[in-house]
Amino acid sequence: MARTTIHDIARELNTSSSTVSKALNDHPSISAATKELIKAAAQNLNYRQNRLASSLRSGRTNIIGILIPSSEIGFFGGVVHGIEKIARSNGYNILLFQSSDTGEYEVEGVETLLQTSVDGIIASIAKDTPTLDHFFDVKKRKVPLILFDRVKDELNSPSVVVDDYKGAFMATEHLIQQGYTNIAHISGPQHIKIFNDRLCGYVDALKMNNLPVNDDLIQYGRNSIESGRFSAERLLGRNKDMDAIFAVEDFTALGALQYLKQNGIKMPEKIGMIGFGNESFSPYVTPSLSTIDQQPARMGEEAFNLFLEAMAKKTAGNNGSAVEEVEEEPKKIVLEPVLIVRESSVKNG
Amino acid sequence: MARTTIHDIARELNTSSSTVSKALNDHPSISAATKELIKAAAQNLNYRQNRLASSLRSGRTNIIGILIPSSEIGFFGGVVHGIEKIARSNGYNILLFQSSDTGEYEVEGVETLLQTSVDGIIASIAKDTPTLDHFFDVKKRKVPLILFDRVKDELNSPSVVVDDYKGAFMATEHLIQQGYTNIAHISGPQHIKIFNDRLCGYVDALKMNNLPVNDDLIQYGRNSIESGRFSAERLLGRNKDMDAIFAVEDFTALGALQYLKQNGIKMPEKIGMIGFGNESFSPYVTPSLSTIDQQPARMGEEAFNLFLEAMAKKTAGNNGSAVEEVEEEPKKIVLEPVLIVRESSVKNG
């Protein structure tokens, strides 16, 4: 017997092949009831998608590689989740490589993904990557490269980021609106742009609200719970009047919160606290932690859409007009941060 | 100029090629100082590992596929971390596929990994997988398959699990030793073996300590924060004397903890609480949550070692004596659970 095709299923159900294809790929435009019907028919007819064959025909694998520092950081896990959801509804599968935030492993990751012939790579760059050669390699091979969150302009690739400056501005202004006036900031490594952006957002929010910027209220940390504890101790030692802390990310905020609690300092009454990143633990600590959400799922979706656009452009290029290729300015999507107010910052709750 | 090989580097440094190879692959037997020296020499000589070429020579890709429900569950993230660490020191790279605990995506995941020619697959099976055909496919193709945590004996594959029965026994006995006597259990779906094992461990710990088993103190939940809240409410409604809860996993414990807190019930004084799984949030909630650790990093290492053994056996098989293949009993590693005592269960602290 010949192999069952989507056309057989469509004929059986008196519908179109494109509806069948969409239903089998869980496209959102198809209702749950229709999907169920079509999947049942596909099973009855012993239909099985032959992706390897279709990949040989099209020269595509329908696999996208994602390269991230670590999926144990809630934000990256959320972005991957966002990419997976929309990728599946478009018939793509996702392979994930974790660089452990290490340049050497990132190079391995790019090689591994290229070796498995992914159709494209969506990446967030490791903290200590000394060169970008491995990413230039990807571009040389004409494999679409999309960046998110930790991006490098030199790569001239489409990208999605969140407005870190604005997020920090919002966090600081929220504390001011709650009546806090001596607001400290625990910052992160300044050679990484997003952390410097957050520092600038904090400084500008103070200035715009006619509050002084006090260097004693700024502590440079290292983005960890341990660093948050230490930084809170240093800040308290220097500033008897400090009444709030804006931490550069939630792990730092958690450390600061632990230190204050152990020293019997009441939050949010005596000291208000807000983090950045909306980590998975943040709603569950006591007091629950106010923070800035970076819309990870949305970021994943936008990154995938940028990949689809790059694929479409590549295909158009291959079908080839003779016009010389001009590298155009890559698309940059900047997402709005979202203020999440919880117990730790609501003085007048 | 000819391409630089590891032999050139060895000659330059007056050492052996095997030392160079190990150093470049970060093998733990080589000191950090030696690694640095060798890597510097490799860079000077413009050495670059050509993995694709070596893969074509050996018929191996040196890539392992890992299939897990979700890396957002801390336990799975920890296992992947454990595999990555030892895999890297053995020159392997890891590609990760998340099934979202869905059978359909798990089938896609197996196909995707086979399509990318991984040398082996290490998997934890999705909750709702209706058939195991896709895993039998892996075995038919002679690709080594190693299972961990959520395993199926029918597959007759090497596996690593933690002793769930014993972990539950330890958790319950710990509560008894703290002076709690009316200990409830919030369990999970009973068609999944590990959750039934935990229930049995709870029941036997009560019996062994001459405490009655009271059906009113057992609530069947669905492994979520929401289900934990609901279950705590139901248990409290039925049992005025309940003085402790052992929850089947930490998200359930977190929900129960939230419910008790909102109702002004003091932990651990009035009610003691212990979870299972040592999730990343568990040390940070108030009170910090006692739990059972499943040694995820260790589980990952053991799984990788089982993969290496399977590869060695496969190679030996290919080099082929004429002896007929006899499928031997696959190796099963059972890890010891570890009791983690925190604030939520220490009545006499």
Boltz contact constraints between the chains, C-beta under 6 A:
constraints:
  - contact:
      token1: [A, 51]
      token2: [B, 111]
      max_distance: 6.0
  - contact:
      token1: [A, 52]
      token2: [B, 115]
      max_distance: 6.0
  - contact:
      token1: [A, 63]
      token2: [B, 112]
      max_distance: 6.0
  - contact:
      token1: [A, 71]
      token2: [B, 71]
      max_distance: 6.0
  - contact:
      token1: [A, 72]
      token2: [B, 77]
      max_distance: 6.0
  - contact:
      token1: [A, 77]
      token2: [B, 72]
      max_distance: 6.0
  - contact:
      token1: [A, 93]
      token2: [B, 108]
      max_distance: 6.0
  - contact:
      token1: [A, 93]
      token2: [B, 112]
      max_distance: 6.0
  - contact:
      token1: [A, 95]
      token2: [B, 95]
      max_distance: 6.0
  - contact:
      token1: [A, 96]
      token2: [B, 96]
      max_distance: 6.0
  - contact:
      token1: [A, 108]
      token2: [B, 93]
      max_distance: 6.0
  - contact:
      token1: [A, 112]
      token2: [B, 63]
      max_distance: 6.0
  - contact:
      token1: [A, 112]
      token2: [B, 93]
      max_distance: 6.0
  - contact:
      token1: [A, 115]
      token2: [B, 52]
      max_distance: 6.0
  - contact:
      token1: [A, 116]
      token2: [B, 116]
      max_distance: 6.0
  - contact:
      token1: [A, 281]
      token2: [B, 281]
      max_distance: 6.0
  - contact:
      token1: [A, 281]
      token2: [B, 284]
      max_distance: 6.0
  - contact:
      token1: [A, 284]
      token2: [B, 281]
      max_distance: 6.0
  - contact:
      token1: [A, 284]
      token2: [B, 285]
      max_distance: 6.0
  - contact:
      token1: [A, 285]
      token2: [B, 284]
      max_distance: 6.0
  - contact:
      token1: [A, 286]
      token2: [B, 286]
      max_distance: 6.0
